[in-house]
Amino acid sequence: MAKNYPFPTYLIPLLLTIILLISTVSKTKGWKTMLPPELAIDKSISQNLRNDIETIQLASKDYGNIMQEFPAAVFHPSSINDIASLIKLSYNSSVPFTIAARGQGHSISGQAMARDGVVVDMASFRKQRNGVGISVHEDPFIGYYADVGGEQLWIDVLHKTLEHGVAPVSWTDYLYLTLGGTLSNAGISGTTFRYGPQITNVHEMDVITGKGDLVTCSSQENSELFHAVLGGLGQFGVIARARIALKPAPKRVKWVRLLYSDFSDFTKDQERLISMDGIRTQHIALDYLEGMLLMHQGPINNWRSSFFPLSEHPRIASLITKHNIIYCLEVAKYYDEQSEKNVNKGIQDLLQGLDYVPEFYYEKDVTFVEFLNRVRSGELKLQSQGLWDVPHPWLNLFIPRSQIMDFNSGVFNDIILKRNITNGPVLVYPMHGSKWDDRMSASIPDEEIFYTIGFLHSSGFDNWKEFDDQNRDILQFCNDAGIKVKQYFPHYNTQEGWANHFGIKWRSFVERKHQFDPRMTLSPGQKIFEYNPNQRFKSLPQ
């Protein structure tokens, strides 16, 4: 008698992959009929196009691992001129095709995808350039700077500039991202409160517009394009090169964490510390400040860094049990041989009078590179366990300072605790609005101090919707409570949502799109503007 065996659930992801591969095969067989015939005729372009299953599959996904959109082909450029030629070909075509530049694919909602269009593989371009995309120079007026290809990784920028004893001052927490990718968003971390986002540390750029023109721009030359592209979500052009400001590089970092049981004390001390300027006070100035939540669901040391010693885990766990949520303040001060003798006293003077829980003070002394590259070891560990390429239903927000206590009450102490599913890092730290440039496309709250909140969830393929539902609840609460939230890595399903996001910048954003990408072919995955291949110059929303 035949036996009935239950279908093994662990085979479901494999089955889904096979179905997607079959779908990809059927879609890629006829890609030439989907794109203008000029692509096949122009050998300089067609020879660099790929439409094999593996290439299409890779370009159809991103770090978020939630959305999937298949391009018709993937372009592997061998030069900047190749990218310009591809874009110009689309612009001049009777039926234009969409184009998305893909660096590391670290987007979370399909922002670097191009359904039925062409994805430009900037990673393959970087490998082909073989390290020649970064050069360091000195100018008598602006000092040291680095000319960096948009396809280059920030980790490589760090190593190359350190050879000259200099380095950028504004960083992201994770360095295996492309320069073009972070500058298209903003590029933020705990260094932003002091040095501004990465987009405010750019002197000049070469940009390939949606018309296929390669344009050099700065705040003095072609300034409208310069300010549009920085924080512009890839809507106005592909960043071919950026000139990044550099300063003398420190050798080591004093790295400190303090634990708080009260959110009000935690934010009060954060705001105090970011407002201390070493020039105007007797204190040294910090170089980095972030904060995070510690809760029962997540490990005490998360993948972003293994900081707390194992011997302290029981004490910290006991504190979490007592208060449900503990708030961790994280600060760092850079130093070198000249400042080494004063750094310890400076840190202690700076932290004197802070209201953290007594006896929950921790510090490390690490090299500058170890500190900046602190997330890498966690990534490699997750990769070895097969836990890196999983869904990441992240939610990143900017919250005005005046409403952060309401957010804490309604989100951290209500939604998060009730749902009891948050298992990844939750970041909470302030920055100064005056460190941003309002002429740039990036949209931030209209207050001098605002907080960045990052829910950096990881999930399984079978439960990511639970986190997505929680994200929706958080956004709905903000809307109902009148919290003037802005999304970082924004994702909206309607143009009304985008208009609300950009606020008073929306009109200029639309005008810039009409000026620099009138056929709306660039970065369609952002879903800001409607693409219509059958209409040559579609009117843009007002």
C-alpha positions in Angstrom: 0.0 0.0 0.0 1.4 3.4 -1.0 2.4 5.7 1.8 1.6 9.5 1.8 4.6 11.5 2.8 4.3 15.3 3.6 6.0 17.6 1.2 9.3 18.8 2.8 8.9 22.5 3.5 12.6 23.2 3.2 12.4 22.5 -0.5 9.9 25.4 -1.1 12.6 28.0 -1.7 14.3 25.7 -4.2 11.0 25.1 -6.0 10.4 28.8 -6.2 13.8 29.4 -7.6 13.2 26.8 -10.3 9.9 28.4 -11.2 11.6 31.8 -11.5 14.4 30.3 -13.6 11.8 28.8 -16.0 10.1 32.2 -16.1 13.4 33.9 -16.8 14.2 31.6 -19.7 10.9 32.3 -21.3 11.3 36.1 -20.9 15.0 36.3 -22.0 14.6 34.3 -25.2 12.9 37.2 -27.0 14.6 40.2 -25.5 15.6 41.7 -28.9 12.0 42.1 -29.8 11.4 44.0 -26.6 14.1 46.5 -27.1 14.8 48.8 -30.1 16.6 47.1 -33.0 19.4 49.7 -32.7 20.8 47.7 -29.7 21.5 44.7 -31.9 22.9 46.9 -34.7 25.3 48.9 -32.5 28.1 46.4 -32.0 29.8 48.5 -29.4 26.7 48.1 -27.2 25.5 44.7 -28.3 28.8 43.0 -27.6 28.5 44.1 -23.9 25.0 42.9 -23.4 24.2 39.7 -21.5 20.9 37.9 -21.2 21.9 34.5 -19.9 19.8 33.1 -17.1 22.4 33.6 -14.3 23.1 37.2 -15.2 19.4 38.1 -15.6 18.6 36.3 -12.3 21.2 38.3 -10.4 20.1 41.6 -11.8 16.4 40.8 -10.9 17.1 40.9 -7.1 18.6 43.1 -4.5 19.7 43.0 -0.9 16.1 43.3 0.2 15.3 39.9 -1.3 11.6 40.8 -1.4 11.0 42.3 -4.8 12.0 40.8 -8.1 11.8 42.3 -11.6 13.5 40.9 -14.6 15.4 43.1 -17.0 15.6 42.3 -20.7 19.3 42.5 -20.6 22.3 43.4 -18.5 25.0 45.8 -19.8 28.7 45.2 -18.9 30.4 48.5 -19.9 34.1 48.7 -20.6 34.2 52.5 -20.4 32.2 55.6 -19.3 31.6 56.3 -23.0 29.9 52.9 -23.3 27.4 53.9 -20.6 26.8 57.3 -22.3 26.3 55.6 -25.6 23.7 53.2 -24.2 21.7 56.0 -22.6 22.0 58.2 -25.7 20.7 55.3 -27.8 17.6 55.0 -25.6 17.1 58.7 -25.6 17.2 59.0 -29.4 15.1 55.8 -30.0 11.5 56.0 -31.2 10.7 53.6 -28.4 13.1 54.3 -25.5 14.0 51.6 -22.9 14.6 52.1 -19.2 18.0 51.9 -17.7 19.2 51.3 -14.1 22.7 51.5 -12.8 23.4 48.7 -10.3 26.3 48.9 -8.0 26.3 46.4 -5.2 22.5 45.9 -5.4 22.2 47.0 -1.8 18.8 48.6 -2.3 15.9 47.0 -0.4 12.8 47.7 -2.5 13.9 47.2 -6.1 15.4 50.7 -6.6 18.2 49.4 -8.9 15.9 47.2 -11.0 14.7 47.9 -14.6 11.8 45.6 -15.6 12.1 44.8 -19.3 14.8 47.4 -19.5 18.6 47.3 -19.2 20.5 47.1 -16.0 24.1 48.6 -16.1 26.4 46.3 -14.1 28.7 48.8 -12.4 30.4 46.0 -10.5 31.7 44.4 -13.7 33.0 47.8 -14.8 34.8 48.2 -11.5 36.5 44.8 -11.9 37.5 45.7 -15.5 39.1 49.0 -14.3 41.2 46.9 -11.9 41.9 49.6 -9.3 42.4 52.6 -11.5 39.2 54.3 -10.6 40.6 56.0 -7.5 43.3 58.7 -7.5 44.4 61.1 -4.8 45.6 64.7 -5.4 46.4 67.9 -3.5 45.1 71.3 -4.5 46.4 74.6 -2.9 42.8 75.9 -2.5 40.8 72.8 -1.4 43.5 70.6 0.0 43.6 66.8 -0.6 40.8 65.2 -2.6 40.1 61.9 -4.3 38.7 61.5 -7.8 36.6 58.3 -7.6 34.6 56.4 -10.2 31.0 56.0 -9.3 31.4 52.2 -9.5 34.1 52.1 -6.8 33.6 50.8 -3.3 34.1 52.9 -0.2 36.3 50.3 1.4 38.7 50.7 -1.6 38.5 54.5 -1.3 39.5 54.1 2.4 42.6 51.9 1.6 43.7 54.0 -1.3 43.5 57.4 0.5 45.2 56.0 3.6 48.3 55.3 1.4 48.6 59.1 1.3 47.8 59.6 5.0 44.4 61.1 4.3 40.8 59.9 4.2 37.2 61.0 3.7 35.4 62.2 6.9 31.8 61.2 6.2 31.1 57.5 6.1 28.3 54.9 6.0 28.4 52.1 8.6 28.9 49.5 5.9 31.8 50.2 3.4 31.1 47.6 0.7 28.8 50.0 -1.1 29.5 52.0 -4.3 30.2 55.7 -4.3 27.4 56.2 -6.8 24.9 54.3 -4.7 25.5 56.2 -1.5 25.6 59.6 -3.2 22.3 58.9 -4.9 20.7 58.6 -1.5 22.8 60.7 1.0 25.3 58.5 2.8 24.7 58.7 6.5 26.1 57.2 9.7 27.2 58.3 13.2 29.7 60.7 11.5 26.9 62.8 9.9 26.1 65.0 13.0 29.6 66.5 12.7 30.8 66.1 9.1 27.4 66.1 7.3 26.2 63.3 4.9 28.5 62.1 2.2 26.6 64.2 -0.4 27.9 67.4 1.3 31.5 66.3 1.0 31.6 66.3 -2.8 33.5 69.0 -4.7 32.7 68.0 -8.2 31.2 65.2 -10.4 31.0 63.9 -13.9 27.5 62.8 -14.6 25.9 61.0 -17.6 22.4 62.6 -17.9 19.3 60.9 -19.2 20.1 62.4 -22.6 23.5 60.6 -22.7 25.5 63.7 -22.2 28.6 63.5 -20.0 28.6 66.7 -17.9 31.1 68.0 -15.4 29.3 69.8 -12.6 29.9 71.4 -9.2 28.2 74.0 -7.0 29.7 76.6 -9.3 29.5 74.9 -12.7 26.2 73.3 -13.9 25.1 73.6 -10.4 21.5 72.6 -11.1 22.6 69.1 -12.2 25.1 68.9 -9.3 22.5 69.5 -6.7 19.9 67.4 -8.4 22.0 64.3 -8.6 23.2 64.4 -5.0 20.4 62.6 -3.1 18.5 62.4 -6.3 17.8 58.6 -6.2 19.4 58.1 -9.6 16.7 60.1 -11.4 18.8 62.6 -13.2 22.0 60.8 -14.3 24.6 58.2 -13.6 27.5 59.3 -11.5 30.7 58.6 -13.5 33.1 60.3 -11.1 33.0 62.3 -7.9 35.7 64.4 -6.3 35.6 63.7 -2.6 37.0 65.9 0.2 39.8 64.4 2.3 41.4 65.3 5.6 44.4 63.9 7.5 43.6 60.4 8.7 43.8 59.4 12.3 45.5 56.2 13.4 43.3 54.9 16.2 39.8 55.2 17.7 38.6 55.3 21.2 35.2 53.5 21.0 32.7 53.8 23.9 29.2 52.4 24.7 26.9 53.4 27.5 23.6 51.8 28.5 20.5 53.7 29.4 17.2 52.6 30.9 15.3 55.8 30.2 14.7 57.1 26.7 14.4 60.7 27.8 17.9 60.6 29.4 19.2 58.7 26.3 18.0 61.3 23.8 18.9 64.3 26.1 22.5 63.1 26.3 22.7 62.4 22.6 21.6 65.9 21.8 24.0 67.4 24.3 26.9 65.5 22.8 26.3 66.4 19.2 25.9 70.0 20.1 29.4 70.1 21.7 31.9 71.7 19.4 35.5 71.4 20.5 36.3 74.8 19.1 33.6 76.6 21.2 33.9 74.6 24.4 36.6 73.2 26.6 35.7 69.6 25.5 37.1 67.6 22.7 34.6 67.0 19.8 33.4 63.5 19.1 33.8 62.1 15.6 31.0 59.6 15.7 27.7 59.1 17.7 25.0 56.5 17.2 22.5 54.7 19.4 20.5 51.5 19.3 17.9 49.5 21.2 18.7 46.3 23.1 15.7 44.0 23.5 14.9 40.4 24.4 14.3 39.2 20.8 17.7 40.2 19.5 21.2 39.1 20.6 23.2 41.5 22.8 25.9 41.5 20.2 24.3 41.8 16.7 25.9 41.4 13.3 26.9 45.0 13.1 29.6 44.5 15.7 30.6 42.2 18.5 31.3 44.8 21.1 30.2 43.7 24.5 32.4 41.1 26.2 30.7 37.7 26.8 31.3 38.0 30.5 29.0 41.0 30.6 26.1 39.4 28.7 24.3 38.1 31.8 24.4 41.5 33.5 23.1 43.2 30.3 20.4 40.6 29.8 19.3 41.1 33.4 19.0 44.9 32.7 16.9 44.2 29.6 14.6 41.9 31.6 14.1 44.6 34.2 13.3 47.4 31.7 12.1 45.6 28.5 14.1 48.0 26.3 17.7 49.3 27.0 19.1 52.1 25.0 22.8 52.0 24.0 24.7 55.2 23.3 27.7 54.6 21.1 30.4 57.3 20.6 33.9 57.4 19.2 36.9 59.7 19.1 39.7 59.5 16.6 43.3 60.2 17.6 46.9 59.9 16.5 50.3 60.1 18.1 50.0 63.8 18.8 46.6 63.6 20.5 47.0 60.2 22.2 48.0 61.6 25.6 44.8 63.7 25.9 42.2 61.4 24.4 41.3 59.4 27.6 40.9 62.5 29.7 39.0 64.2 26.9 36.5 61.4 26.7 36.0 61.3 30.4 35.5 65.0 30.6 33.0 64.8 27.7 31.0 62.0 29.3 31.0 63.5 32.8 27.4 64.2 34.0 25.7 61.9 31.5 22.7 60.0 32.9 23.6 56.5 31.8 23.1 53.5 34.1 26.1 53.4 36.5 28.6 50.6 35.9 27.4 50.0 32.4 30.3 51.7 30.6 32.3 49.9 28.0 35.2 50.9 25.8 37.5 49.6 23.1 40.6 50.9 21.5 40.9 49.9 17.9 42.6 51.0 14.7 40.9 53.5 12.4 40.3 50.8 9.7 39.0 48.3 12.2 36.4 50.8 13.4 35.2 51.9 10.0 35.1 48.4 8.7 33.4 47.0 11.9 30.4 45.5 10.1 32.4 43.4 7.7 33.1 40.5 10.1 29.4 40.2 10.9 28.6 40.1 7.2 31.2 37.3 6.6 29.8 35.3 9.5 26.3 35.5 8.2 27.4 34.6 4.7 29.1 31.5 6.1 25.9 30.5 7.8 23.7 31.2 4.7 22.0 34.1 6.5 23.1 37.1 4.5 21.1 36.5 1.3 17.7 36.5 3.0 14.8 39.0 3.0 15.6 42.4 4.6 12.3 44.2 5.2 14.1 47.3 6.5 12.5 50.6 7.4 14.6 53.8 7.7 13.1 57.0 8.9 13.9 60.6 9.8 11.9 61.9 12.8 11.8 65.5 13.9 13.3 66.1 17.4 10.1 67.7 18.6 8.2 64.4 18.0 10.8 61.8 19.0 9.1 61.2 22.4 5.8 60.6 20.7 7.5 58.1 18.4 9.1 56.3 21.4 5.7 56.0 23.1 3.8 54.8 20.1 6.4 52.7 18.3 9.1 51.4 20.6 7.0 51.0 23.7 3.8 49.9 21.9 4.0 48.5 18.4 7.5 46.9 18.8 6.9 45.4 22.3 3.4 44.1 21.4 4.4 42.5 18.1 7.6 41.0 19.8 9.2 40.1 16.4 12.0 42.7 16.1 15.3 40.7 16.1 17.7 42.9 14.2 19.5 46.1 15.0 17.3 49.1 15.7 19.3 52.4 15.3 18.3 55.7 17.0 20.6 58.7 16.7 20.3 62.5 16.0 22.0 64.7 13.5 22.0 68.4 12.5 19.9 69.7 9.6 22.4 72.6 9.1 25.0 70.0 8.1 22.9 69.2 5.0 22.6 71.3 1.8 19.0 72.2 1.1 19.7 72.8 -2.6 20.3 69.0 -3.0 17.5 66.6 -3.7 17.6 64.7 -0.4 14.6 65.4 1.8 14.9 65.8 5.6 12.6 67.1 8.4 12.3 70.8 8.8 14.0 71.0 12.2 17.6 71.7 13.2 17.9 68.4 15.0 16.2 65.2 13.7 16.7 61.5 14.4 17.4 58.7 12.1 15.6 55.5 13.0 16.7 52.3 11.3 14.8 49.0 11.7 17.3 46.6 10.1 15.3 43.4 10.1 16.4 40.1 8.7 13.8 37.4 8.1 13.0 34.1 6.5 11.4 33.9 3.1 8.3 32.6 4.8 7.8 35.4 7.3 9.1 38.7 5.9 5.5 39.9 5.5 5.2 40.0 9.3 7.9 42.6 9.4 6.5 44.4 6.4 3.1 44.6 8.3 4.9 46.0 11.3 6.6 48.7 9.1 3.1 49.6 7.8 1.8 49.9 11.3 4.7 52.2 12.2 4.1 54.5 9.2 0.3 54.5 9.9 1.0 55.5 13.5 3.2 58.4 12.4 0.5 59.5 10.0 -2.3 59.3 12.6 -0.1 61.0 15.3 0.9 63.8 12.9 4.6 62.9 13.1 6.2 64.6 10.1 8.3 61.5 9.2 10.6 61.3 6.1 11.7 58.0 4.8 15.4 57.3 4.1 15.7 54.8 1.2 12.2 56.0 0.4 9.6 53.8 -1.2 6.1 54.9 -2.1 3.5 53.4 -4.3 1.8 56.6 -5.5 3.0 59.9 -6.9 1.1 61.6 -4.1 3.3 59.8 -1.6 6.4 61.0 -3.5 5.1 64.6 -3.6 4.5 64.5 0.2 8.0 63.1 0.7 9.7 65.9 -1.2 7.4 68.6 0.1 8.4 72.0 -1.2 11.2 70.3 -3.2 8.8 68.4 -5.3 8.2 71.0 -8.0 11.9 71.5 -8.5 12.4 67.7 -8.5 9.9 67.4 -11.3 11.4 70.3 -13.3 14.9 68.8 -12.9 13.6 65.4 -14.2 12.1 67.1 -17.2 15.4 68.9 -17.8 17.9 66.1 -17.3 15.9 62.9 -18.1 12.9 64.1 -20.2 12.1 60.6 -21.4 12.0 59.2 -17.9 14.2 56.3 -18.6 16.6 56.4 -15.6 16.2 54.4 -12.4 12.6 53.2 -13.1 12.8 50.9 -10.0 12.2 54.0 -7.8 8.7 54.2 -9.3 8.6 58.0 -9.0 7.6 58.8 -12.5 5.4 56.9 -14.9 7.3 55.5 -17.9 5.5 55.3 -21.2 7.6 54.0 -24.0 5.0 54.9 -26.7 5.0 58.6 -25.9 8.1 60.5 -26.9 8.0 63.3 -24.4 5.3 62.6 -21.8 4.3 65.7 -19.8 5.4 65.5 -16.2 3.2 66.0 -13.1 3.0 69.5 -11.7 
